[in-house]
Amino acid sequence: MSATCAIITAARMGLRHNIMKPLLALNGSTVVKNAVQTLRQAGCDPLIVVSGRNSNDLIRHLGRKEVVHVINSDFNKTDMFHSFILGLTEAPAEAELIYFLPADVPLMNSESLLAMERYMVSHPECHILRPSRRGSVGHPVLLRRQAADFMLSWRGEGGLREAMAEYPGVSSLLELDDEGMQLDVDRKDDFECFLAYAEAQAQLRPVNCHADIILGRDKPFFNSLLADLLRQIDATGSLSTACAAQGISYSNGWKSIKSAEIQFGFDLLESTRGGRGGGFARLTKQARELLARYDRLEAQINRLCNENMQEYFGSIN
């Protein structure tokens, strides 16, 4: 299968019940995390999320481990196509196929995504592919690299629809029996149907396994929560900001880091107190190496867990 990445746009998403639409609860998770999970299951890497309104909330919610974040600071003056282009500039050159998905359409099936990719592989003349169900077009759109490059240079009037209409290459529709590709949280009247469909589909998904790697001696001193805190510090340059993003007190965050430093025998943070230029905190070289080893171990153990899921829990799938 060709190298594939995905761009999720959420820059101008509004509120529902005073909550950002991408952060609405869905199947024990959220709207945007469902989209990220499904794209990840289909093998998309990297996942690029473009935010604008309340971007800090979305970044805190998704973290920086699983996705690449791009901020559209002009979200009030630009459309979704502009956000897509911002995300497209971050797509790696080796990505031959690129998905475009609005964050409020999270219910597509990963098997449908794989079917779209197989179609593109078997039809090299097709540069733009959109899913269709009973004659109605849905999301996401799948672009070949040539079409993506055209979008980057396009200066016409309108958005993605107009740009695709002007693209000189072949565009196709693929009929798929996947209602989730047409359901979004934007239409208030359809929201109850959206939730009902999501609940029904959740029961059809296979049970998977995810391990939380805990390091300890007599007592635990390092886990995924502390790893995430270190990543937040690395991203923000501030322990207090990172603690707030993780929903923990500054004192508890500081104590957890100091406890881990004692156990590891090296410092995790370099920091300076506030002054004229303000204080900062950053990870030490050893802390970065620790996170890299921790991530590799976690990935290896999770692969092992899922390889053995069928043997131990196959009866509930």
C-alpha positions as a Markdown table, in Angstrom:
| # | Residue | x | y | z |
|---|---|---|---|---|
| 1 | Met | 0.0 | 0.0 | 0.0 |
| 2 | Ser | 1.2 | 3.5 | -0.8 |
| 3 | Ala | 2.5 | 5.9 | 2.0 |
| 4 | Thr | -0.6 | 7.7 | 3.2 |
| 5 | Cys | -1.2 | 10.7 | 5.5 |
| 6 | Ala | -4.3 | 12.5 | 6.6 |
| 7 | Ile | -5.3 | 16.1 | 7.2 |
| 8 | Ile | -8.1 | 16.8 | 9.7 |
| 9 | Thr | -9.5 | 20.4 | 9.6 |
| 10 | Ala | -11.0 | 21.8 | 12.8 |
| 11 | Ala | -10.1 | 25.5 | 12.6 |
| 12 | Arg | -13.7 | 27.0 | 12.4 |
| 13 | Met | -15.6 | 24.4 | 14.3 |
| 14 | Gly | -18.3 | 26.0 | 16.4 |
| 15 | Leu | -19.8 | 25.0 | 19.8 |
| 16 | Arg | -22.6 | 22.7 | 20.7 |
| 17 | His | -23.8 | 22.8 | 24.4 |
| 18 | Asn | -20.9 | 25.2 | 25.0 |
| 19 | Ile | -18.4 | 22.5 | 23.9 |
| 20 | Met | -16.3 | 22.5 | 20.8 |
| 21 | Lys | -17.8 | 20.1 | 18.3 |
| 22 | Pro | -14.6 | 18.1 | 17.9 |
| 23 | Leu | -14.5 | 17.6 | 21.7 |
| 24 | Leu | -18.1 | 16.4 | 22.0 |
| 25 | Ala | -18.3 | 13.0 | 23.8 |
| 26 | Leu | -18.7 | 10.0 | 21.5 |
| 27 | Asn | -18.4 | 6.3 | 22.3 |
| 28 | Gly | -16.5 | 6.9 | 25.5 |
| 29 | Ser | -14.1 | 9.2 | 23.6 |
| 30 | Thr | -14.6 | 12.3 | 21.6 |
| 31 | Val | -15.6 | 13.2 | 18.0 |
| 32 | Val | -12.1 | 14.1 | 17.0 |
| 33 | Lys | -10.4 | 11.2 | 18.7 |
| 34 | Asn | -12.7 | 8.8 | 16.9 |
| 35 | Ala | -11.6 | 10.3 | 13.6 |
| 36 | Val | -7.9 | 10.1 | 14.6 |
| 37 | Gln | -8.3 | 6.5 | 15.7 |
| 38 | Thr | -10.0 | 5.4 | 12.5 |
| 39 | Leu | -7.5 | 7.0 | 10.3 |
| 40 | Arg | -4.7 | 5.5 | 12.4 |
| 41 | Gln | -6.3 | 2.1 | 12.1 |
| 42 | Ala | -6.2 | 2.5 | 8.3 |
| 43 | Gly | -2.4 | 3.1 | 8.5 |
| 44 | Cys | -2.3 | 6.9 | 8.0 |
| 45 | Asp | 0.9 | 8.5 | 9.2 |
| 46 | Pro | 1.3 | 11.3 | 10.0 |
| 47 | Leu | -2.1 | 12.6 | 11.1 |
| 48 | Ile | -2.1 | 16.4 | 10.7 |
| 49 | Val | -4.7 | 18.4 | 12.7 |
| 50 | Val | -5.4 | 22.0 | 11.7 |
| 51 | Ser | -7.0 | 24.0 | 14.5 |
| 52 | Gly | -7.9 | 27.7 | 14.9 |
| 53 | Arg | -10.6 | 28.6 | 17.3 |
| 54 | Asn | -9.7 | 27.3 | 20.8 |
| 55 | Ser | -6.6 | 25.6 | 19.3 |
| 56 | Asn | -5.0 | 25.2 | 22.8 |
| 57 | Asp | -7.9 | 23.1 | 24.0 |
| 58 | Leu | -7.6 | 20.8 | 21.0 |
| 59 | Ile | -3.8 | 20.5 | 21.3 |
| 60 | Arg | -4.1 | 19.6 | 25.0 |
| 61 | His | -6.9 | 17.1 | 24.2 |
| 62 | Leu | -5.0 | 15.2 | 21.5 |
| 63 | Gly | -1.5 | 15.7 | 22.8 |
| 64 | Arg | 1.6 | 15.9 | 20.5 |
| 65 | Lys | 2.5 | 12.2 | 20.5 |
| 66 | Glu | -0.1 | 11.0 | 18.0 |
| 67 | Val | -0.6 | 14.0 | 15.7 |
| 68 | Val | 1.1 | 16.9 | 14.1 |
| 69 | His | -0.6 | 20.2 | 15.0 |
| 70 | Val | -1.0 | 23.2 | 12.6 |
| 71 | Ile | -2.7 | 26.4 | 13.7 |
| 72 | Asn | -4.7 | 28.6 | 11.4 |
| 73 | Ser | -4.3 | 31.9 | 13.1 |
| 74 | Asp | -6.6 | 33.5 | 10.5 |
| 75 | Phe | -9.5 | 31.1 | 11.0 |
| 76 | Asn | -12.0 | 34.0 | 11.3 |
| 77 | Lys | -11.1 | 35.3 | 7.9 |
| 78 | Thr | -10.4 | 32.1 | 5.9 |
| 79 | Asp | -12.3 | 29.0 | 4.9 |
| 80 | Met | -11.8 | 25.3 | 5.3 |
| 81 | Phe | -9.8 | 25.1 | 2.1 |
| 82 | His | -7.2 | 27.5 | 3.6 |
| 83 | Ser | -6.9 | 25.2 | 6.6 |
| 84 | Phe | -6.5 | 22.2 | 4.3 |
| 85 | Ile | -3.6 | 24.0 | 2.4 |
| 86 | Leu | -1.9 | 24.8 | 5.7 |
| 87 | Gly | -2.0 | 21.1 | 6.7 |
| 88 | Leu | -0.9 | 20.1 | 3.2 |
| 89 | Thr | 2.3 | 22.1 | 3.5 |
| 90 | Glu | 3.2 | 19.8 | 6.5 |
| 91 | Ala | 2.5 | 16.6 | 4.6 |
| 92 | Pro | 5.7 | 14.6 | 4.0 |
| 93 | Ala | 7.0 | 14.5 | 0.5 |
| 94 | Glu | 6.9 | 10.7 | 0.5 |
| 95 | Ala | 3.2 | 10.6 | 1.2 |
| 96 | Glu | 1.7 | 9.5 | -2.2 |
| 97 | Leu | -1.9 | 9.5 | -0.9 |
| 98 | Ile | -3.5 | 12.2 | 1.3 |
| 99 | Tyr | -6.8 | 12.2 | 3.0 |
| 100 | Phe | -8.8 | 15.3 | 3.7 |
| 101 | Leu | -11.4 | 15.1 | 6.5 |
| 102 | Pro | -13.4 | 17.7 | 8.3 |
| 103 | Ala | -13.2 | 17.0 | 12.1 |
| 104 | Asp | -17.0 | 16.8 | 12.4 |
| 105 | Val | -17.3 | 13.7 | 10.1 |
| 106 | Pro | -15.7 | 11.0 | 12.4 |
| 107 | Leu | -17.8 | 7.9 | 11.7 |
| 108 | Met | -16.3 | 6.4 | 8.6 |
| 109 | Asn | -15.1 | 2.8 | 8.8 |
| 110 | Ser | -11.4 | 2.0 | 8.5 |
| 111 | Glu | -12.3 | -0.8 | 6.1 |
| 112 | Ser | -13.8 | 1.9 | 3.8 |
| 113 | Leu | -10.6 | 3.9 | 3.9 |
| 114 | Leu | -8.6 | 0.8 | 3.0 |
| 115 | Ala | -11.0 | 0.1 | 0.1 |
| 116 | Met | -10.4 | 3.7 | -1.1 |
| 117 | Glu | -6.7 | 3.2 | -1.0 |
| 118 | Arg | -6.9 | -0.2 | -2.8 |
| 119 | Tyr | -8.9 | 1.5 | -5.5 |
| 120 | Met | -6.3 | 4.2 | -6.0 |
| 121 | Val | -3.6 | 1.6 | -6.2 |
| 122 | Ser | -5.5 | -0.4 | -8.8 |
| 123 | His | -6.5 | 2.7 | -10.8 |
| 124 | Pro | -3.3 | 4.8 | -11.1 |
| 125 | Glu | -5.1 | 7.1 | -13.5 |
| 126 | Cys | -7.4 | 8.3 | -10.7 |
| 127 | His | -6.0 | 11.3 | -8.8 |
| 128 | Ile | -9.0 | 12.3 | -6.7 |
| 129 | Leu | -11.4 | 9.8 | -5.1 |
| 130 | Arg | -14.5 | 10.5 | -3.1 |
| 131 | Pro | -16.8 | 8.0 | -1.4 |
| 132 | Ser | -20.4 | 7.7 | -2.3 |
| 133 | Arg | -23.4 | 5.9 | -0.9 |
| 134 | Arg | -26.7 | 5.7 | -2.8 |
| 135 | Gly | -25.7 | 8.5 | -5.0 |
| 136 | Ser | -24.7 | 10.9 | -2.2 |
| 137 | Val | -21.1 | 11.9 | -1.8 |
| 138 | Gly | -19.4 | 11.8 | 1.6 |
| 139 | His | -16.0 | 12.2 | 3.3 |
| 140 | Pro | -13.1 | 11.9 | 3.4 |
| 141 | Val | -11.6 | 12.9 | 0.0 |
| 142 | Leu | -8.5 | 11.0 | -1.0 |
| 143 | Leu | -5.9 | 12.8 | -3.2 |
| 144 | Arg | -2.9 | 11.5 | -5.1 |
| 145 | Arg | 0.2 | 13.6 | -4.7 |
| 146 | Gln | -0.2 | 15.2 | -8.1 |
| 147 | Ala | -3.6 | 16.5 | -7.2 |
| 148 | Ala | -2.3 | 17.7 | -3.8 |
| 149 | Asp | 0.4 | 19.7 | -5.6 |
| 150 | Phe | -2.2 | 21.2 | -7.8 |
| 151 | Met | -4.2 | 22.3 | -4.8 |
| 152 | Leu | -1.1 | 24.0 | -3.3 |
| 153 | Ser | -0.6 | 26.1 | -6.4 |
| 154 | Trp | -4.3 | 26.8 | -7.2 |
| 155 | Arg | -5.3 | 30.5 | -7.0 |
| 156 | Gly | -8.9 | 30.3 | -8.2 |
| 157 | Glu | -12.1 | 31.5 | -6.5 |
| 158 | Gly | -13.9 | 29.2 | -4.1 |
| 159 | Gly | -12.8 | 26.3 | -1.9 |
| 160 | Leu | -11.9 | 22.6 | -2.3 |
| 161 | Arg | -14.9 | 21.8 | -4.4 |
| 162 | Glu | -14.1 | 24.4 | -6.9 |
| 163 | Ala | -10.4 | 23.4 | -7.0 |
| 164 | Met | -11.3 | 19.8 | -7.6 |
| 165 | Ala | -13.7 | 20.8 | -10.4 |
| 166 | Glu | -10.8 | 22.6 | -12.1 |
| 167 | Tyr | -8.3 | 19.8 | -11.6 |
| 168 | Pro | -7.4 | 18.5 | -15.1 |
| 169 | Gly | -6.8 | 14.9 | -13.9 |
| 170 | Val | -9.2 | 12.1 | -13.3 |
| 171 | Ser | -11.7 | 12.3 | -10.4 |
| 172 | Ser | -13.8 | 9.3 | -9.4 |
| 173 | Leu | -16.5 | 8.2 | -7.0 |
| 174 | Leu | -16.3 | 4.9 | -5.2 |
| 175 | Glu | -19.6 | 3.4 | -4.0 |
| 176 | Leu | -19.3 | 2.2 | -0.4 |
| 177 | Asp | -22.0 | 0.9 | 2.0 |
| 178 | Asp | -20.8 | 3.1 | 4.8 |
| 179 | Glu | -23.4 | 5.5 | 6.2 |
| 180 | Gly | -20.8 | 7.0 | 8.6 |
| 181 | Met | -19.1 | 8.8 | 5.7 |
| 182 | Gln | -22.2 | 11.0 | 5.3 |
| 183 | Leu | -23.0 | 11.8 | 8.9 |
| 184 | Asp | -21.7 | 14.8 | 10.7 |
| 185 | Val | -22.3 | 16.8 | 13.9 |
| 186 | Asp | -22.9 | 20.0 | 12.1 |
| 187 | Arg | -26.6 | 19.5 | 11.4 |
| 188 | Lys | -28.5 | 19.9 | 14.7 |
| 189 | Asp | -31.6 | 18.0 | 13.5 |
| 190 | Asp | -29.4 | 15.0 | 12.7 |
| 191 | Phe | -27.4 | 14.9 | 15.9 |
| 192 | Glu | -29.5 | 12.2 | 17.6 |
| 193 | Cys | -29.3 | 10.0 | 14.5 |
| 194 | Phe | -25.6 | 10.6 | 14.5 |
| 195 | Leu | -25.3 | 9.4 | 18.1 |
| 196 | Ala | -27.5 | 6.4 | 17.6 |
| 197 | Tyr | -25.5 | 5.3 | 14.6 |
| 198 | Ala | -22.2 | 5.8 | 16.4 |
| 199 | Glu | -23.4 | 3.7 | 19.3 |
| 200 | Ala | -24.5 | 0.9 | 17.0 |
| 201 | Gln | -21.2 | 0.9 | 15.1 |
| 202 | Ala | -19.2 | 0.9 | 18.3 |
| 203 | Gln | -20.6 | -2.6 | 19.1 |
| 204 | Leu | -19.4 | -3.9 | 15.8 |
| 205 | Arg | -15.8 | -2.8 | 16.3 |
| 206 | Pro | -13.3 | -5.5 | 17.5 |
| 207 | Val | -12.1 | -5.3 | 21.1 |
| 208 | Asn | -8.5 | -4.1 | 21.2 |
| 209 | Cys | -5.8 | -3.9 | 23.8 |
| 210 | His | -3.6 | -1.1 | 25.0 |
| 211 | Ala | -1.1 | -1.4 | 27.8 |
| 212 | Asp | 0.0 | 1.4 | 30.1 |
| 213 | Ile | 3.7 | 0.8 | 30.8 |
| 214 | Ile | 4.5 | 1.5 | 34.4 |
| 215 | Leu | 8.1 | 1.6 | 35.7 |
| 216 | Gly | 8.8 | 1.1 | 39.3 |
| 217 | Arg | 10.8 | -0.5 | 42.1 |
| 218 | Asp | 8.9 | -1.0 | 45.3 |
| 219 | Lys | 6.5 | 1.6 | 44.1 |
| 220 | Pro | 5.6 | 2.9 | 40.6 |
| 221 | Phe | 7.4 | 6.1 | 39.7 |
| 222 | Phe | 6.9 | 6.5 | 35.9 |
| 223 | Asn | 3.9 | 5.9 | 33.6 |
| 224 | Ser | 2.2 | 7.2 | 30.5 |
| 225 | Leu | 0.7 | 10.2 | 32.4 |
| 226 | Leu | 4.1 | 11.4 | 33.5 |
| 227 | Ala | 5.4 | 10.8 | 30.0 |
| 228 | Asp | 2.6 | 13.0 | 28.6 |
| 229 | Leu | 3.4 | 15.7 | 31.2 |
| 230 | Leu | 7.0 | 15.7 | 30.0 |
| 231 | Arg | 5.8 | 16.1 | 26.4 |
| 232 | Gln | 3.6 | 19.0 | 27.4 |
| 233 | Ile | 6.6 | 20.7 | 29.1 |
| 234 | Asp | 8.6 | 20.2 | 26.0 |
| 235 | Ala | 5.9 | 21.7 | 23.9 |
| 236 | Thr | 5.1 | 24.7 | 26.1 |
| 237 | Gly | 8.4 | 25.4 | 27.9 |
| 238 | Ser | 6.5 | 25.7 | 31.2 |
| 239 | Leu | 5.8 | 23.2 | 34.0 |
| 240 | Ser | 2.9 | 25.2 | 35.3 |
| 241 | Thr | 1.3 | 25.4 | 31.8 |
| 242 | Ala | 1.9 | 21.7 | 31.2 |
| 243 | Cys | 0.3 | 20.8 | 34.6 |
| 244 | Ala | -2.7 | 22.9 | 33.8 |
| 245 | Ala | -3.1 | 21.2 | 30.4 |
| 246 | Gln | -2.9 | 17.7 | 32.1 |
| 247 | Gly | -5.4 | 18.7 | 34.8 |
| 248 | Ile | -3.0 | 18.3 | 37.7 |
| 249 | Ser | -1.7 | 20.7 | 40.3 |
| 250 | Tyr | 1.7 | 22.2 | 40.0 |
| 251 | Ser | 2.9 | 20.7 | 43.2 |
| 252 | Asn | 1.8 | 17.2 | 42.2 |
| 253 | Gly | 3.5 | 17.5 | 38.8 |
| 254 | Trp | 6.7 | 18.8 | 40.4 |
| 255 | Lys | 6.7 | 16.0 | 43.0 |
| 256 | Ser | 6.2 | 13.3 | 40.4 |
| 257 | Ile | 9.1 | 14.6 | 38.3 |
| 258 | Lys | 11.4 | 14.9 | 41.3 |
| 259 | Ser | 10.5 | 11.4 | 42.4 |
| 260 | Ala | 11.3 | 10.0 | 39.0 |
| 261 | Glu | 14.6 | 11.9 | 38.9 |
| 262 | Ile | 15.6 | 10.2 | 42.1 |
| 263 | Gln | 14.8 | 6.8 | 40.8 |
| 264 | Phe | 16.4 | 7.3 | 37.4 |
| 265 | Gly | 19.5 | 9.0 | 38.8 |
| 266 | Phe | 19.5 | 12.0 | 36.4 |
| 267 | Asp | 17.6 | 15.2 | 35.9 |
| 268 | Leu | 14.6 | 15.3 | 33.6 |
| 269 | Leu | 14.2 | 19.1 | 33.4 |
| 270 | Glu | 16.4 | 22.1 | 32.9 |
| 271 | Ser | 14.7 | 25.2 | 34.3 |
| 272 | Thr | 15.2 | 28.9 | 35.1 |
| 273 | Arg | 13.1 | 31.1 | 37.4 |
| 274 | Gly | 11.1 | 34.0 | 36.0 |
| 275 | Gly | 12.8 | 37.3 | 35.4 |
| 276 | Arg | 12.8 | 40.0 | 32.8 |
| 277 | Gly | 12.7 | 37.4 | 30.1 |
| 278 | Gly | 10.4 | 35.0 | 32.0 |
| 279 | Gly | 11.2 | 31.5 | 33.3 |
| 280 | Phe | 11.3 | 28.4 | 31.2 |
| 281 | Ala | 11.6 | 24.6 | 31.5 |
| 282 | Arg | 12.9 | 22.1 | 29.0 |
| 283 | Leu | 13.7 | 18.5 | 28.8 |
| 284 | Thr | 17.3 | 17.3 | 29.3 |
| 285 | Lys | 19.0 | 15.2 | 26.7 |
| 286 | Gln | 18.6 | 12.2 | 29.0 |
| 287 | Ala | 14.8 | 12.9 | 29.4 |
| 288 | Arg | 14.4 | 12.9 | 25.6 |
| 289 | Glu | 16.2 | 9.6 | 25.3 |
| 290 | Leu | 14.1 | 8.2 | 28.1 |
| 291 | Leu | 10.9 | 9.2 | 26.3 |
| 292 | Ala | 12.1 | 7.7 | 23.0 |
| 293 | Arg | 12.9 | 4.3 | 24.8 |
| 294 | Tyr | 9.6 | 4.4 | 26.6 |
| 295 | Asp | 7.7 | 5.0 | 23.4 |
| 296 | Arg | 9.5 | 2.1 | 21.6 |
| 297 | Leu | 8.8 | -0.2 | 24.5 |
| 298 | Glu | 5.1 | 0.8 | 24.6 |
| 299 | Ala | 4.7 | 0.2 | 20.9 |
| 300 | Gln | 6.4 | -3.2 | 21.1 |
| 301 | Ile | 4.3 | -4.3 | 24.0 |
| 302 | Asn | 1.0 | -3.1 | 22.4 |
| 303 | Arg | 1.9 | -4.9 | 19.2 |
| 304 | Leu | 2.4 | -8.1 | 21.3 |
| 305 | Cys | -0.9 | -7.5 | 23.1 |
| 306 | Asn | -2.9 | -7.1 | 19.9 |
| 307 | Glu | -1.2 | -10.1 | 18.3 |
| 308 | Asn | -2.5 | -12.3 | 21.2 |
| 309 | Met | -5.9 | -10.7 | 21.6 |
| 310 | Gln | -7.6 | -13.4 | 19.5 |
| 311 | Glu | -6.3 | -16.2 | 21.7 |
| 312 | Tyr | -7.5 | -14.8 | 25.0 |
| 313 | Phe | -10.5 | -12.6 | 24.0 |
| 314 | Gly | -11.5 | -13.8 | 20.6 |
| 315 | Ser | -14.9 | -14.9 | 21.9 |
| 316 | Ile | -16.0 | -11.4 | 22.6 |
| 317 | Asn | -15.1 | -10.0 | 19.2 |
